[in-house]
Amino acid sequence: VTWRKNNVALRSDAFYVVKSEGKQHSLVIKEMRRHNAGSYCVTAVNAAGSASCSAAVYIQSEPIHLRHGKPAVSVEVSSPVQSDEEN
């Protein structure tokens, strides 16, 4: 299995992780940035032949970090939420 971006072979590096675990193969983009936009293609080859799949990746804008500090707290939607002001 080979992965390509804009017709250039990809390997695991600072930007990508190429994984092969048994019959599962994946490409992980570590941090999505403008330079990650492009045409991605995966090709698998075996004795029966080959198969490819392509996808175009577009980046509308990079993430904006508005403030630094403690990470946001997540709450399950079904969980009751109680405020200190109610007591």
Biopython code that builds the backbone (N, CA, C, O; Angstrom):
import numpy as np
from Bio.PDB.StructureBuilder import StructureBuilder

atoms = [
    (1, "VAL", "N", (0.859, -1.178, 0.000)),
    (1, "VAL", "CA", (0.000, 0.000, 0.000)),
    (1, "VAL", "C", (0.897, 1.230, 0.000)),
    (1, "VAL", "O", (1.830, 1.333, 0.796)),
    (2, "THR", "N", (0.606, 2.150, -0.892)),
    (2, "THR", "CA", (1.361, 3.398, -0.952)),
    (2, "THR", "C", (0.392, 4.581, -0.874)),
    (2, "THR", "O", (-0.728, 4.531, -1.381)),
    (3, "TRP", "N", (0.856, 5.626, -0.231)),
    (3, "TRP", "CA", (0.097, 6.875, -0.098)),
    (3, "TRP", "C", (0.841, 7.965, -0.848)),
    (3, "TRP", "O", (2.068, 8.038, -0.784)),
    (4, "ARG", "N", (0.100, 8.819, -1.564)),
    (4, "ARG", "CA", (0.710, 9.916, -2.303)),
    (4, "ARG", "C", (-0.095, 11.197, -2.075)),
    (4, "ARG", "O", (-1.315, 11.174, -1.918)),
    (5, "LYS", "N", (0.630, 12.302, -2.065)),
    (5, "LYS", "CA", (-0.012, 13.627, -2.026)),
    (5, "LYS", "C", (0.533, 14.407, -3.210)),
    (5, "LYS", "O", (1.745, 14.579, -3.342)),
    (6, "ASN", "N", (-0.350, 14.875, -4.063)),
    (6, "ASN", "CA", (0.055, 15.591, -5.280)),
    (6, "ASN", "C", (1.102, 14.797, -6.055)),
    (6, "ASN", "O", (2.066, 15.356, -6.579)),
    (7, "ASN", "N", (0.891, 13.480, -6.118)),
    (7, "ASN", "CA", (1.731, 12.536, -6.856)),
    (7, "ASN", "C", (3.132, 12.349, -6.267)),
    (7, "ASN", "O", (4.035, 11.879, -6.959)),
    (8, "VAL", "N", (3.319, 12.712, -5.003)),
    (8, "VAL", "CA", (4.597, 12.506, -4.308)),
    (8, "VAL", "C", (4.359, 11.498, -3.182)),
    (8, "VAL", "O", (3.439, 11.666, -2.382)),
    (9, "ALA", "N", (5.186, 10.451, -3.120)),
    (9, "ALA", "CA", (5.023, 9.402, -2.106)),
    (9, "ALA", "C", (5.142, 9.981, -0.699)),
    (9, "ALA", "O", (5.980, 10.845, -0.440)),
    (10, "LEU", "N", (4.285, 9.491, 0.213)),
    (10, "LEU", "CA", (4.299, 9.931, 1.610)),
    (10, "LEU", "C", (4.842, 8.825, 2.496)),
    (10, "LEU", "O", (4.592, 7.642, 2.261)),
    (11, "ARG", "N", (5.580, 9.220, 3.507)),
    (11, "ARG", "CA", (6.071, 8.315, 4.540)),
    (11, "ARG", "C", (5.829, 8.987, 5.888)),
    (11, "ARG", "O", (5.578, 10.191, 5.949)),
    (12, "SER", "N", (5.903, 8.220, 6.951)),
    (12, "SER", "CA", (5.762, 8.809, 8.288)),
    (12, "SER", "C", (6.858, 9.843, 8.492)),
    (12, "SER", "O", (8.030, 9.582, 8.222)),
    (13, "ASP", "N", (6.467, 11.023, 8.971)),
    (13, "ASP", "CA", (7.424, 12.092, 9.262)),
    (13, "ASP", "C", (6.792, 13.027, 10.287)),
    (13, "ASP", "O", (5.891, 12.620, 11.022)),
    (14, "ALA", "N", (7.248, 14.260, 10.343)),
    (14, "ALA", "CA", (6.733, 15.218, 11.325)),
    (14, "ALA", "C", (5.280, 15.610, 11.046)),
    (14, "ALA", "O", (4.590, 16.089, 11.946)),
    (15, "PHE", "N", (4.807, 15.413, 9.810)),
    (15, "PHE", "CA", (3.464, 15.842, 9.428)),
    (15, "PHE", "C", (2.464, 14.695, 9.286)),
    (15, "PHE", "O", (1.266, 14.891, 9.486)),
    (16, "TYR", "N", (2.949, 13.500, 8.942)),
    (16, "TYR", "CA", (2.072, 12.365, 8.636)),
    (16, "TYR", "C", (2.491, 11.117, 9.404)),
    (16, "TYR", "O", (3.656, 10.946, 9.761)),
    (17, "VAL", "N", (1.503, 10.244, 9.651)),
    (17, "VAL", "CA", (1.772, 8.909, 10.185)),
    (17, "VAL", "C", (1.134, 7.924, 9.209)),
    (17, "VAL", "O", (-0.079, 7.948, 8.999)),
    (18, "VAL", "N", (1.952, 7.060, 8.616)),
    (18, "VAL", "CA", (1.467, 6.013, 7.726)),
    (18, "VAL", "C", (1.409, 4.737, 8.549)),
    (18, "VAL", "O", (2.428, 4.275, 9.062)),
    (19, "LYS", "N", (0.198, 4.159, 8.675)),
    (19, "LYS", "CA", (0.012, 2.970, 9.510)),
    (19, "LYS", "C", (-0.387, 1.774, 8.653)),
    (19, "LYS", "O", (-1.170, 1.900, 7.712)),
    (20, "SER", "N", (0.163, 0.611, 8.994)),
    (20, "SER", "CA", (-0.225, -0.657, 8.388)),
    (20, "SER", "C", (-0.349, -1.664, 9.512)),
    (20, "SER", "O", (0.650, -2.075, 10.101)),
    (21, "GLU", "N", (-1.573, -2.059, 9.807)),
    (21, "GLU", "CA", (-1.836, -3.025, 10.878)),
    (21, "GLU", "C", (-2.671, -4.152, 10.291)),
    (21, "GLU", "O", (-3.889, -4.029, 10.163)),
    (22, "GLY", "N", (-2.013, -5.250, 9.934)),
    (22, "GLY", "CA", (-2.726, -6.354, 9.295)),
    (22, "GLY", "C", (-3.271, -5.916, 7.955)),
    (22, "GLY", "O", (-2.520, -5.480, 7.081)),
    (23, "LYS", "N", (-4.586, -6.032, 7.791)),
    (23, "LYS", "CA", (-5.223, -5.639, 6.532)),
    (23, "LYS", "C", (-5.712, -4.196, 6.548)),
    (23, "LYS", "O", (-6.313, -3.739, 5.575)),
    (24, "GLN", "N", (-5.463, -3.474, 7.633)),
    (24, "GLN", "CA", (-5.889, -2.075, 7.730)),
    (24, "GLN", "C", (-4.706, -1.155, 7.479)),
    (24, "GLN", "O", (-3.631, -1.331, 8.052)),
    (25, "HIS", "N", (-4.920, -0.179, 6.622)),
    (25, "HIS", "CA", (-3.889, 0.800, 6.286)),
    (25, "HIS", "C", (-4.504, 2.185, 6.406)),
    (25, "HIS", "O", (-5.629, 2.411, 5.959)),
    (26, "SER", "N", (-3.773, 3.105, 7.006)),
    (26, "SER", "CA", (-4.320, 4.451, 7.183)),
    (26, "SER", "C", (-3.224, 5.502, 7.101)),
    (26, "SER", "O", (-2.044, 5.225, 7.318)),
    (27, "LEU", "N", (-3.652, 6.707, 6.783)),
    (27, "LEU", "CA", (-2.781, 7.876, 6.763)),
    (27, "LEU", "C", (-3.363, 8.865, 7.755)),
    (27, "LEU", "O", (-4.530, 9.243, 7.648)),
    (28, "VAL", "N", (-2.553, 9.289, 8.725)),
    (28, "VAL", "CA", (-2.986, 10.258, 9.726)),
    (28, "VAL", "C", (-2.245, 11.562, 9.470)),
    (28, "VAL", "O", (-1.016, 11.583, 9.404)),
    (29, "ILE", "N", (-2.994, 12.645, 9.326)),
    (29, "ILE", "CA", (-2.395, 13.976, 9.203)),
    (29, "ILE", "C", (-2.356, 14.542, 10.611)),
    (29, "ILE", "O", (-3.400, 14.775, 11.219)),
    (30, "LYS", "N", (-1.146, 14.767, 11.135)),
    (30, "LYS", "CA", (-0.986, 15.133, 12.545)),
    (30, "LYS", "C", (-1.647, 16.460, 12.898)),
    (30, "LYS", "O", (-2.398, 16.528, 13.871)),
    (31, "GLU", "N", (-1.389, 17.501, 12.140)),
    (31, "GLU", "CA", (-2.002, 18.810, 12.384)),
    (31, "GLU", "C", (-2.417, 19.384, 11.046)),
    (31, "GLU", "O", (-1.585, 19.588, 10.162)),
    (32, "MET", "N", (-3.699, 19.643, 10.899)),
    (32, "MET", "CA", (-4.201, 20.141, 9.630)),
    (32, "MET", "C", (-3.826, 21.608, 9.447)),
    (32, "MET", "O", (-4.225, 22.466, 10.235)),
    (33, "ARG", "N", (-3.065, 21.881, 8.412)),
    (33, "ARG", "CA", (-2.625, 23.239, 8.070)),
    (33, "ARG", "C", (-2.833, 23.444, 6.570)),
    (33, "ARG", "O", (-3.116, 22.496, 5.839)),
    (34, "ARG", "N", (-2.691, 24.681, 6.125)),
    (34, "ARG", "CA", (-2.902, 24.994, 4.704)),
    (34, "ARG", "C", (-2.031, 24.140, 3.788)),
    (34, "ARG", "O", (-2.483, 23.744, 2.714)),
    (35, "HIS", "N", (-0.796, 23.848, 4.188)),
    (35, "HIS", "CA", (0.088, 23.070, 3.311)),
    (35, "HIS", "C", (-0.366, 21.617, 3.159)),
    (35, "HIS", "O", (0.176, 20.893, 2.324)),
    (36, "ASN", "N", (-1.353, 21.174, 3.952)),
    (36, "ASN", "CA", (-1.877, 19.814, 3.822)),
    (36, "ASN", "C", (-2.929, 19.697, 2.721)),
    (36, "ASN", "O", (-3.323, 18.587, 2.366)),
    (37, "ALA", "N", (-3.386, 20.816, 2.180)),
    (37, "ALA", "CA", (-4.366, 20.764, 1.098)),
    (37, "ALA", "C", (-3.730, 20.103, -0.115)),
    (37, "ALA", "O", (-2.531, 20.248, -0.354)),
    (38, "GLY", "N", (-4.536, 19.380, -0.874)),
    (38, "GLY", "CA", (-4.023, 18.754, -2.087)),
    (38, "GLY", "C", (-4.790, 17.502, -2.442)),
    (38, "GLY", "O", (-5.836, 17.209, -1.864)),
    (39, "SER", "N", (-4.258, 16.773, -3.396)),
    (39, "SER", "CA", (-4.868, 15.540, -3.870)),
    (39, "SER", "C", (-4.142, 14.354, -3.239)),
    (39, "SER", "O", (-2.942, 14.174, -3.448)),
    (40, "TYR", "N", (-4.868, 13.548, -2.467)),
    (40, "TYR", "CA", (-4.306, 12.373, -1.802)),
    (40, "TYR", "C", (-4.784, 11.122, -2.528)),
    (40, "TYR", "O", (-5.930, 11.055, -2.973)),
    (41, "CYS", "N", (-3.907, 10.135, -2.647)),
    (41, "CYS", "CA", (-4.247, 8.890, -3.319)),
    (41, "CYS", "C", (-3.608, 7.728, -2.570)),
    (41, "CYS", "O", (-2.441, 7.793, -2.186)),
    (42, "VAL", "N", (-4.379, 6.667, -2.366)),
    (42, "VAL", "CA", (-3.849, 5.439, -1.779)),
    (42, "VAL", "C", (-3.981, 4.352, -2.842)),
    (42, "VAL", "O", (-5.010, 4.249, -3.511)),
    (43, "THR", "N", (-2.932, 3.540, -2.992)),
    (43, "THR", "CA", (-2.929, 2.450, -3.964)),
    (43, "THR", "C", (-2.511, 1.166, -3.279)),
    (43, "THR", "O", (-1.501, 1.121, -2.577)),
    (44, "ALA", "N", (-3.301, 0.118, -3.491)),
    (44, "ALA", "CA", (-2.989, -1.213, -2.962)),
    (44, "ALA", "C", (-2.707, -2.136, -4.145)),
    (44, "ALA", "O", (-3.435, -2.129, -5.137)),
    (45, "VAL", "N", (-1.643, -2.929, -4.029)),
    (45, "VAL", "CA", (-1.251, -3.851, -5.094)),
    (45, "VAL", "C", (-1.041, -5.230, -4.491)),
    (45, "VAL", "O", (-0.396, -5.376, -3.453)),
    (46, "ASN", "N", (-1.600, -6.254, -5.162)),
    (46, "ASN", "CA", (-1.328, -7.639, -4.770)),
    (46, "ASN", "C", (-1.367, -8.509, -6.026)),
    (46, "ASN", "O", (-1.432, -7.986, -7.139)),
    (47, "ALA", "N", (-1.330, -9.825, -5.857)),
    (47, "ALA", "CA", (-1.292, -10.742, -6.997)),
    (47, "ALA", "C", (-2.532, -10.620, -7.882)),
    (47, "ALA", "O", (-2.464, -10.915, -9.075)),
    (48, "ALA", "N", (-3.645, -10.196, -7.327)),
    (48, "ALA", "CA", (-4.891, -10.070, -8.089)),
    (48, "ALA", "C", (-4.958, -8.780, -8.903)),
    (48, "ALA", "O", (-5.814, -8.651, -9.779)),
    (49, "GLY", "N", (-4.083, -7.837, -8.633)),
    (49, "GLY", "CA", (-4.099, -6.570, -9.358)),
    (49, "GLY", "C", (-3.875, -5.393, -8.437)),
    (49, "GLY", "O", (-3.184, -5.505, -7.424)),
    (50, "SER", "N", (-4.463, -4.262, -8.794)),
    (50, "SER", "CA", (-4.294, -3.058, -7.977)),
    (50, "SER", "C", (-5.607, -2.291, -7.898)),
    (50, "SER", "O", (-6.489, -2.436, -8.744)),
    (51, "ALA", "N", (-5.708, -1.481, -6.869)),
    (51, "ALA", "CA", (-6.875, -0.616, -6.676)),
    (51, "ALA", "C", (-6.397, 0.685, -6.059)),
    (51, "ALA", "O", (-5.492, 0.699, -5.225)),
    (52, "SER", "N", (-7.018, 1.779, -6.478)),
    (52, "SER", "CA", (-6.653, 3.102, -5.964)),
    (52, "SER", "C", (-7.898, 3.865, -5.554)),
    (52, "SER", "O", (-8.999, 3.614, -6.045)),
    (53, "CYS", "N", (-7.695, 4.795, -4.648)),
    (53, "CYS", "CA", (-8.765, 5.691, -4.217)),
    (53, "CYS", "C", (-8.144, 7.063, -3.994)),
    (53, "CYS", "O", (-7.077, 7.177, -3.390)),
    (54, "SER", "N", (-8.811, 8.102, -4.481)),
    (54, "SER", "CA", (-8.291, 9.467, -4.358)),
    (54, "SER", "C", (-9.279, 10.355, -3.623)),
    (54, "SER", "O", (-10.484, 10.104, -3.617)),
    (55, "ALA", "N", (-8.743, 11.393, -3.005)),
    (55, "ALA", "CA", (-9.576, 12.389, -2.328)),
    (55, "ALA", "C", (-8.881, 13.738, -2.414)),
    (55, "ALA", "O", (-7.660, 13.831, -2.289)),
    (56, "ALA", "N", (-9.670, 14.778, -2.628)),
    (56, "ALA", "CA", (-9.144, 16.142, -2.623)),
    (56, "ALA", "C", (-9.390, 16.734, -1.247)),
    (56, "ALA", "O", (-10.505, 16.672, -0.729)),
    (57, "VAL", "N", (-8.354, 17.306, -0.654)),
    (57, "VAL", "CA", (-8.458, 17.922, 0.669)),
    (57, "VAL", "C", (-8.316, 19.434, 0.503)),
    (57, "VAL", "O", (-7.329, 19.928, -0.042)),
    (58, "TYR", "N", (-9.328, 20.152, 0.989)),
    (58, "TYR", "CA", (-9.327, 21.613, 0.945)),
    (58, "TYR", "C", (-9.269, 22.147, 2.370)),
    (58, "TYR", "O", (-9.920, 21.602, 3.261)),
    (59, "ILE", "N", (-8.506, 23.195, 2.592)),
    (59, "ILE", "CA", (-8.415, 23.839, 3.900)),
    (59, "ILE", "C", (-8.997, 25.242, 3.744)),
    (59, "ILE", "O", (-8.442, 26.068, 3.020)),
    (60, "GLN", "N", (-10.116, 25.511, 4.421)),
    (60, "GLN", "CA", (-10.720, 26.837, 4.328)),
    (60, "GLN", "C", (-9.930, 27.854, 5.133)),
    (60, "GLN", "O", (-9.689, 28.966, 4.665)),
    (61, "SER", "N", (-9.526, 27.481, 6.337)),
    (61, "SER", "CA", (-8.699, 28.357, 7.163)),
    (61, "SER", "C", (-8.053, 27.529, 8.258)),
    (61, "SER", "O", (-8.561, 26.475, 8.642)),
    (62, "GLU", "N", (-6.936, 28.014, 8.751)),
    (62, "GLU", "CA", (-6.257, 27.328, 9.842)),
    (62, "GLU", "C", (-6.964, 27.643, 11.148)),
    (62, "GLU", "O", (-7.619, 28.679, 11.259)),
    (63, "PRO", "N", (-6.841, 26.759, 12.146)),
    (63, "PRO", "CA", (-7.484, 27.031, 13.433)),
    (63, "PRO", "C", (-6.920, 28.290, 14.083)),
    (63, "PRO", "O", (-5.731, 28.587, 13.963)),
    (64, "ILE", "N", (-7.777, 29.016, 14.763)),
    (64, "ILE", "CA", (-7.367, 30.229, 15.469)),
    (64, "ILE", "C", (-7.431, 29.938, 16.962)),
    (64, "ILE", "O", (-8.468, 29.520, 17.476)),
    (65, "HIS", "N", (-6.331, 30.158, 17.645)),
    (65, "HIS", "CA", (-6.287, 29.959, 19.093)),
    (65, "HIS", "C", (-6.483, 31.321, 19.745)),
    (65, "HIS", "O", (-5.608, 32.185, 19.678)),
    (66, "LEU", "N", (-7.634, 31.505, 20.374)),
    (66, "LEU", "CA", (-7.983, 32.814, 20.919)),
    (66, "LEU", "C", (-7.394, 33.082, 22.288)),
    (66, "LEU", "O", (-7.114, 34.233, 22.622)),
    (67, "ARG", "N", (-7.202, 32.046, 23.084)),
    (67, "ARG", "CA", (-6.653, 32.276, 24.420)),
    (67, "ARG", "C", (-5.864, 31.055, 24.864)),
    (67, "ARG", "O", (-6.040, 29.947, 24.356)),
    (68, "HIS", "N", (-5.008, 31.293, 25.806)),
    (68, "HIS", "CA", (-4.197, 30.217, 26.367)),
    (68, "HIS", "C", (-4.657, 29.977, 27.800)),
    (68, "HIS", "O", (-5.339, 30.817, 28.388)),
    (69, "GLY", "N", (-4.294, 28.865, 28.341)),
    (69, "GLY", "CA", (-4.665, 28.582, 29.722)),
    (69, "GLY", "C", (-5.188, 27.180, 29.862)),
    (69, "GLY", "O", (-4.773, 26.264, 29.151)),
    (70, "LYS", "N", (-6.107, 27.025, 30.791)),
    (70, "LYS", "CA", (-6.660, 25.706, 31.066)),
    (70, "LYS", "C", (-7.479, 25.214, 29.874)),
    (70, "LYS", "O", (-8.148, 26.005, 29.209)),
    (71, "PRO", "N", (-7.425, 23.912, 29.604)),
    (71, "PRO", "CA", (-8.239, 23.377, 28.509)),
    (71, "PRO", "C", (-9.723, 23.456, 28.845)),
    (71, "PRO", "O", (-10.101, 23.509, 30.015)),
    (72, "ALA", "N", (-10.550, 23.465, 27.825)),
    (72, "ALA", "CA", (-12.001, 23.501, 28.016)),
    (72, "ALA", "C", (-12.461, 22.229, 28.715)),
    (72, "ALA", "O", (-11.838, 21.175, 28.588)),
    (73, "VAL", "N", (-13.541, 22.341, 29.440)),
    (73, "VAL", "CA", (-14.113, 21.195, 30.146)),
    (73, "VAL", "C", (-15.262, 20.668, 29.306)),
    (73, "VAL", "O", (-16.110, 21.439, 28.858)),
    (74, "SER", "N", (-15.298, 19.357, 29.089)),
    (74, "SER", "CA", (-16.403, 18.785, 28.330)),
    (74, "SER", "C", (-17.390, 18.134, 29.279)),
    (74, "SER", "O", (-17.009, 17.576, 30.307)),
    (75, "VAL", "N", (-18.648, 18.211, 28.925)),
    (75, "VAL", "CA", (-19.722, 17.641, 29.734)),
    (75, "VAL", "C", (-20.612, 16.836, 28.806)),
    (75, "VAL", "O", (-20.953, 17.301, 27.718)),
    (76, "GLU", "N", (-20.992, 15.633, 29.220)),
    (76, "GLU", "CA", (-21.913, 14.842, 28.417)),
    (76, "GLU", "C", (-23.252, 15.558, 28.346)),
    (76, "GLU", "O", (-23.690, 16.170, 29.320)),
    (77, "VAL", "N", (-23.894, 15.482, 27.200)),
    (77, "VAL", "CA", (-25.164, 16.171, 26.999)),
    (77, "VAL", "C", (-26.220, 15.657, 27.959)),
    (77, "VAL", "O", (-27.051, 16.434, 28.431)),
    (78, "SER", "N", (-26.208, 14.373, 28.259)),
    (78, "SER", "CA", (-27.235, 13.798, 29.122)),
    (78, "SER", "C", (-26.955, 14.013, 30.603)),
    (78, "SER", "O", (-27.798, 13.684, 31.439)),
    (79, "SER", "N", (-25.785, 14.559, 30.947)),
    (79, "SER", "CA", (-25.446, 14.775, 32.351)),
    (79, "SER", "C", (-26.114, 16.032, 32.881)),
    (79, "SER", "O", (-26.142, 17.048, 32.186)),
    (80, "PRO", "N", (-26.657, 15.991, 34.101)),
    (80, "PRO", "CA", (-27.200, 17.220, 34.684)),
    (80, "PRO", "C", (-26.066, 18.190, 35.010)),
    (80, "PRO", "O", (-25.003, 17.782, 35.480)),
    (81, "VAL", "N", (-26.299, 19.447, 34.761)),
    (81, "VAL", "CA", (-25.301, 20.473, 35.042)),
    (81, "VAL", "C", (-25.825, 21.337, 36.174)),
    (81, "VAL", "O", (-26.973, 21.779, 36.137)),
    (82, "GLN", "N", (-24.990, 21.583, 37.188)),
    (82, "GLN", "CA", (-25.408, 22.386, 38.331)),
    (82, "GLN", "C", (-24.427, 23.529, 38.496)),
    (82, "GLN", "O", (-23.214, 23.333, 38.409)),
    (83, "SER", "N", (-24.945, 24.711, 38.732)),
    (83, "SER", "CA", (-24.124, 25.892, 38.920)),
    (83, "SER", "C", (-23.998, 26.190, 40.404)),
    (83, "SER", "O", (-24.924, 25.927, 41.173)),
    (84, "ASP", "N", (-22.850, 26.740, 40.816)),
    (84, "ASP", "CA", (-22.663, 27.148, 42.206)),
    (84, "ASP", "C", (-23.643, 28.256, 42.585)),
    (84, "ASP", "O", (-23.983, 28.400, 43.760)),
    (85, "GLU", "N", (-24.099, 29.036, 41.615)),
    (85, "GLU", "CA", (-25.015, 30.140, 41.871)),
    (85, "GLU", "C", (-26.398, 29.654, 42.273)),
    (85, "GLU", "O", (-27.163, 30.411, 42.871)),
    (86, "GLU", "N", (-26.738, 28.405, 41.957)),
    (86, "GLU", "CA", (-28.057, 27.874, 42.285)),
    (86, "GLU", "C", (-28.148, 27.456, 43.742)),
    (86, "GLU", "O", (-29.258, 27.329, 44.258)),
    (87, "ASN", "N", (-27.044, 27.237, 44.424)),
    (87, "ASN", "CA", (-27.051, 26.754, 45.814)),
    (87, "ASN", "C", (-27.144, 27.887, 46.802)),
    (87, "ASN", "O", (-27.161, 27.654, 48.010)),
]
sb = StructureBuilder()
sb.init_structure("model")
sb.init_model(0)
sb.init_chain("A")
sb.init_seg("    ")
for serial, (resi, resn, name, xyz) in enumerate(atoms, 1):
    if name == "N":
        sb.init_residue(resn, " ", resi, " ")
    sb.init_atom(name, np.array(xyz, "f"), 0.0, 1.0, " ", f" {name:<3s}", serial, name[0])
structure = sb.get_structure()
